[in-house]
Amino acid sequence: MCAHKLLGGRVSRALVLTVAASFSVFAGASSDIERSKQAFVDELVNQHGFTQQQVSDILATANKSQPILEAIARPWEAKPWHQYYPIFLTEKRLNRGLAFMQQHAQALQRAEKETGVPAHIITAIIGIETFYGSYTGKHSVLDALYTLGFYYPPRASFFRKELAEFFLLSREEQFDMNAVKGSYAGAMGWGQFISSSYRHYAVDFDHDGKRDLLTNPVDAIGSVANYFKQHGWRSGQPVAFAVEVNNLQGLDINTDLKYQTTWADLAKAGLTVPHGLTLSADMPAKVFPFEQQNSTEHWVGLHNFYVITRYNHSPLYAMAVYQFSQQLRDAAEQH
């Protein structure tokens, strides 16, 4: 029986109008995506010397990935601290980290000497990012950046820029763009560098003529250290320390990464430093909350804590790196 006779003319007409409106919205969105793709092609042709055929041929091989869209909607950093840190602070990761430090002691020592970034910080980053090269990502980097650059409106502009950087990186490093695997966000290699970071901060640390972060742990060590140096790591300065907060009045306690306070402000509110630690009054400092199951811990993040958040813009991530680095340092000193 036809819909018109079954539902009645008025309902049927409303249904038709709804379907038509939906199709119009879909068609409009599809048209916007195609315009964005053409603008992307034009940018690479006009600004970076690619041919239209080169860019179009690569884009034609890229696939929109629903699993990538689902993954970016549920990042680990959305978890509370008491669910987040057990993912990373494990005995297995610690043991693998100690083995990594022993195996690559010479490269880590040279990186620390040249950049001022401690070996245990470098080791913690690589361990948390990829479990020392074991999990560098299963997604096509091309598919990830294509999907997020054209089909994820909240951050499409950022990921289109990263897609352009991936084109440039692949030309410079002679990558097969269809073969490179990485995270759902397009990060790749031992240190999970996004394309722009790879281009700007990767170094050929073993001097073999290639900046290879995909398979070379020595280049990864030097590149992680260089990233931190270029983002202002201050050698010999503390990262963070736990505090007892008895009076929240006047304290800026949230997870915003902007530092609006100095140590002088926090000291005036009654916070004290651990024994043996001295801080200048004008040092940027901020209190961060970390949610435990039945309580909240508070830590003061200092300048170097902020530098860690330049690698991943999350206080949870920075705290996991810091605490893991302390585990590595302490365990290495006992061996």
C-alpha positions as CSV (number, residue, x, y, z in Angstrom):
1,M,0.0,0.0,0.0
2,C,1.4,3.4,-0.9
3,A,2.5,5.8,1.8
4,H,0.1,8.5,0.7
5,K,-3.0,6.2,1.3
6,L,-1.6,4.7,4.5
7,L,-0.5,7.9,6.3
8,G,-2.7,10.5,4.9
9,G,-1.8,13.4,2.6
10,R,-0.8,15.9,5.3
11,V,1.6,13.5,7.1
12,S,3.0,12.2,3.8
13,R,3.7,15.7,2.6
14,A,5.5,16.5,5.9
15,L,7.5,13.4,5.5
16,V,8.5,14.3,2.0
17,L,9.5,17.8,3.1
18,T,11.6,16.4,6.0
19,V,13.4,14.0,3.6
20,A,13.9,16.8,1.1
21,A,15.3,19.1,3.8
22,S,17.6,16.3,5.1
23,F,18.8,15.6,1.6
24,S,19.4,19.4,1.1
25,V,21.5,19.6,4.3
26,F,23.5,16.4,3.2
27,A,24.1,17.8,-0.2
28,G,25.2,21.1,1.2
29,A,27.6,19.4,3.6
30,S,29.0,17.2,0.8
31,S,29.4,20.3,-1.4
32,D,31.4,22.1,1.4
33,I,33.7,19.0,1.8
34,E,34.4,19.0,-1.9
35,R,35.2,22.7,-1.9
36,S,37.5,22.1,1.1
37,K,39.3,19.3,-0.8
38,Q,39.7,21.5,-3.9
39,A,41.1,24.4,-1.7
40,F,43.5,21.9,-0.2
41,V,44.7,20.8,-3.6
42,D,45.1,24.4,-4.7
43,E,47.1,25.3,-1.6
44,L,49.6,22.5,-2.1
45,V,49.9,23.3,-5.8
46,N,50.3,27.1,-5.4
47,Q,52.3,27.2,-2.2
48,H,54.3,24.1,-2.1
49,G,55.1,23.1,-5.7
50,F,53.0,19.9,-6.1
51,T,51.1,19.2,-9.2
52,Q,47.3,18.9,-9.1
53,Q,47.7,15.4,-10.4
54,Q,50.0,14.4,-7.6
55,V,47.7,15.7,-4.8
56,S,44.5,14.4,-6.4
57,D,45.9,11.0,-7.0
58,I,47.0,10.6,-3.3
59,L,43.6,11.9,-2.0
60,A,41.8,9.5,-4.3
61,T,43.5,6.6,-2.4
62,A,42.6,8.0,1.1
63,N,39.6,6.5,2.9
64,K,37.1,8.1,5.4
65,S,37.4,5.9,8.5
66,Q,34.6,5.6,11.0
67,P,36.8,3.9,13.6
68,I,39.0,7.0,13.6
69,L,36.0,9.3,14.1
70,E,34.9,7.1,17.0
71,A,38.4,7.0,18.6
72,I,38.8,10.7,18.6
73,A,35.5,11.1,20.4
74,R,36.7,9.1,23.4
75,P,40.3,10.1,24.2
76,W,42.1,8.5,27.2
77,E,42.6,12.0,28.7
78,A,38.9,12.2,29.3
79,K,39.2,9.7,32.1
80,P,39.7,10.8,35.8
81,W,43.2,10.5,37.1
82,H,42.5,7.3,39.2
83,Q,41.5,5.5,35.9
84,Y,44.1,7.1,33.8
85,Y,47.4,6.5,35.6
86,P,47.1,2.7,36.0
87,I,47.2,2.5,32.2
88,F,50.7,3.8,32.1
89,L,52.3,3.3,35.5
90,T,52.8,-0.5,35.4
91,E,55.6,-2.8,36.5
92,K,55.8,-4.1,32.9
93,R,56.4,-0.6,31.5
94,L,58.9,0.1,34.2
95,N,60.9,-3.0,33.5
96,R,60.9,-2.3,29.7
97,G,62.0,1.3,30.4
98,L,64.9,0.2,32.5
99,A,66.0,-2.2,29.7
100,F,65.7,0.6,27.2
101,M,67.8,2.9,29.3
102,Q,70.5,0.3,29.6
103,Q,70.4,-0.6,25.9
104,H,70.5,3.1,24.8
105,A,72.6,4.5,27.6
106,Q,75.1,6.2,25.3
107,A,72.4,8.0,23.2
108,L,70.5,9.0,26.3
109,Q,73.5,10.4,28.0
110,R,74.5,12.4,24.8
111,A,70.9,13.7,24.5
112,E,70.9,14.8,28.1
113,K,74.3,16.5,27.8
114,E,73.4,18.3,24.5
115,T,69.8,19.4,25.5
116,G,69.6,19.4,29.3
117,V,66.6,17.1,29.1
118,P,67.0,14.2,31.6
119,A,67.4,10.7,30.3
120,H,64.5,9.5,32.5
121,I,62.1,12.1,31.0
122,I,63.0,11.1,27.4
123,T,62.6,7.4,28.4
124,A,59.3,8.1,30.1
125,I,57.9,9.8,27.0
126,I,58.8,7.0,24.6
127,G,57.5,4.4,27.0
128,I,54.2,6.1,27.5
129,E,53.8,6.9,23.8
130,T,54.6,3.5,22.2
131,F,55.8,1.1,24.9
132,Y,59.3,1.5,23.4
133,G,58.3,1.0,19.8
134,S,55.9,-1.9,20.4
135,Y,52.7,0.0,19.6
136,T,53.3,2.8,17.1
137,G,49.8,2.7,15.6
138,K,47.6,0.6,13.4
139,H,45.9,3.3,11.4
140,S,46.9,4.7,8.0
141,V,48.3,8.2,8.7
142,L,46.9,9.3,5.4
143,D,43.4,8.0,6.2
144,A,43.5,9.5,9.7
145,L,44.5,13.0,8.5
146,Y,42.1,12.8,5.5
147,T,39.2,11.7,7.8
148,L,39.8,14.3,10.5
149,G,40.7,17.0,8.0
150,F,37.5,16.8,6.0
151,Y,35.0,14.9,8.1
152,Y,35.6,16.1,11.7
153,P,34.4,19.7,11.8
154,P,35.5,20.5,15.4
155,R,39.2,20.3,14.4
156,A,39.1,20.0,10.6
157,S,41.3,23.1,10.1
158,F,44.1,21.7,12.3
159,F,44.0,18.3,10.7
160,R,44.0,19.7,7.2
161,K,47.1,21.6,8.1
162,E,48.6,18.3,9.4
163,L,47.6,16.6,6.2
164,A,49.5,19.3,4.2
165,E,52.5,18.8,6.5
166,F,52.3,15.0,5.9
167,F,52.5,15.7,2.1
168,L,55.6,17.9,2.7
169,L,57.2,15.4,5.2
170,S,56.7,12.5,2.8
171,R,58.3,14.4,0.0
172,E,61.3,15.4,2.2
173,E,61.8,12.0,3.8
174,Q,60.7,9.9,0.7
175,F,57.8,8.2,2.6
176,D,55.2,6.1,0.8
177,M,52.2,8.0,2.1
178,N,50.0,4.9,1.8
179,A,52.3,2.8,3.9
180,V,52.9,4.9,7.0
181,K,51.0,3.7,10.0
182,G,50.3,5.7,13.2
183,S,47.7,6.7,15.7
184,Y,44.1,7.7,15.0
185,A,45.3,11.4,15.1
186,G,48.1,10.8,12.6
187,A,51.0,10.6,15.1
188,M,53.7,8.3,14.1
189,G,56.9,6.6,15.1
190,W,58.6,5.8,18.5
191,G,57.7,9.2,19.9
192,Q,54.4,9.6,18.1
193,F,55.3,12.9,16.4
194,I,52.6,14.5,14.3
195,S,53.7,15.6,10.8
196,S,54.5,19.2,11.7
197,S,56.5,18.2,14.8
198,Y,58.4,15.6,12.7
199,R,59.3,18.3,10.2
200,H,60.4,20.9,12.8
201,Y,61.9,18.9,15.6
202,A,63.1,15.5,14.4
203,V,66.9,15.1,14.2
204,D,69.3,12.6,12.7
205,F,70.8,11.7,16.0
206,D,72.9,8.8,14.8
207,H,74.2,10.7,11.8
208,D,73.2,8.1,9.2
209,G,71.7,10.7,6.9
210,K,68.1,10.1,7.7
211,R,65.7,11.5,10.3
212,D,64.0,8.1,11.0
213,L,61.5,8.2,13.9
214,L,59.5,5.3,12.5
215,T,62.1,2.6,13.1
216,N,65.2,4.2,14.7
217,P,65.1,4.5,18.5
218,V,68.3,6.6,18.6
219,D,66.8,9.2,16.3
220,A,63.7,9.1,18.5
221,I,65.7,9.8,21.6
222,G,67.4,12.8,20.1
223,S,64.2,14.1,18.6
224,V,62.2,13.9,21.9
225,A,65.0,15.7,23.6
226,N,65.2,18.4,20.9
227,Y,61.4,18.9,21.1
228,F,61.6,19.6,24.8
229,K,64.7,21.8,24.4
230,Q,62.9,23.9,21.7
231,H,59.9,24.2,24.0
232,G,61.9,25.7,26.8
233,W,62.9,22.9,29.1
234,R,65.0,24.3,31.9
235,S,67.8,22.0,32.9
236,G,68.1,21.2,36.6
237,Q,64.7,22.7,37.5
238,P,61.9,20.8,39.2
239,V,58.8,19.7,37.4
240,A,56.0,19.3,40.1
241,F,55.3,18.5,43.7
242,A,52.4,17.4,45.8
243,V,50.8,19.9,48.2
244,E,48.2,19.9,50.9
245,V,45.5,22.4,50.1
246,N,43.5,23.3,53.2
247,N,42.0,26.6,52.0
248,L,40.9,26.8,48.4
249,Q,40.1,30.5,48.6
250,G,42.1,32.6,46.2
251,L,43.7,29.7,44.5
252,D,43.3,29.1,40.8
253,I,42.6,25.3,40.8
254,N,41.5,23.8,37.5
255,T,42.9,21.9,34.6
256,D,43.4,24.9,32.4
257,L,47.0,24.9,31.2
258,K,47.5,28.6,31.3
259,Y,49.5,29.7,34.2
260,Q,48.0,32.8,35.8
261,T,49.9,32.5,39.1
262,T,53.5,32.6,40.4
263,W,55.0,30.7,43.3
264,A,54.7,34.0,45.3
265,D,50.9,33.9,44.8
266,L,50.7,30.3,45.9
267,A,53.0,30.9,48.9
268,K,50.8,33.8,50.0
269,A,47.9,31.4,50.0
270,G,49.7,29.2,52.4
271,L,51.3,26.5,50.2
272,T,54.8,25.3,51.1
273,V,57.6,23.6,49.2
274,P,59.0,20.2,50.1
275,H,62.2,20.2,52.2
276,G,65.3,21.0,50.2
277,L,63.5,22.7,47.3
278,T,63.9,26.4,46.7
279,L,61.7,28.3,44.2
280,S,62.0,31.9,43.0
281,A,59.1,34.1,43.8
282,D,58.4,34.9,40.2
283,M,58.5,31.3,38.9
284,P,55.2,30.5,37.1
285,A,53.3,27.9,39.2
286,K,49.8,26.5,39.2
287,V,47.8,24.1,41.3
288,F,46.3,21.2,39.4
289,P,43.7,18.8,40.8
290,F,44.0,15.0,40.2
291,E,40.8,13.1,41.0
292,Q,41.3,9.9,43.0
293,Q,38.5,7.5,43.7
294,N,37.4,9.1,47.0
295,S,39.5,12.2,47.2
296,T,41.4,14.8,45.2
297,E,45.2,15.2,45.1
298,H,46.7,18.6,44.4
299,W,50.0,19.1,42.7
300,V,51.9,22.3,41.9
301,G,53.0,22.3,38.3
302,L,56.1,24.4,37.5
303,H,57.6,25.6,34.2
304,N,58.9,22.2,33.2
305,F,55.5,20.6,33.9
306,Y,54.1,23.1,31.4
307,V,56.8,22.1,28.9
308,I,55.6,18.4,29.1
309,T,52.1,19.6,28.2
310,R,53.5,21.0,25.0
311,Y,53.9,17.4,23.9
312,N,50.4,16.5,24.8
313,H,48.0,19.2,26.0
314,S,46.8,17.4,29.1
315,P,47.8,17.7,32.8
316,L,47.0,14.0,33.2
317,Y,49.5,13.1,30.5
318,A,52.1,15.4,32.0
319,M,51.7,13.9,35.5
320,A,51.9,10.4,34.2
321,V,55.1,11.2,32.3
322,Y,56.5,12.9,35.4
323,Q,55.6,10.1,37.9
324,F,56.9,7.4,35.5
325,S,60.1,9.3,35.0
326,Q,60.6,9.4,38.8
327,Q,60.0,5.6,38.9
328,L,62.6,5.1,36.2
329,R,65.1,7.4,37.9
330,D,64.7,5.8,41.3
331,A,64.8,2.2,40.0
332,A,67.9,3.0,37.8
333,E,69.7,4.4,40.8
334,Q,69.1,1.2,42.8
335,H,70.6,-1.0,40.1
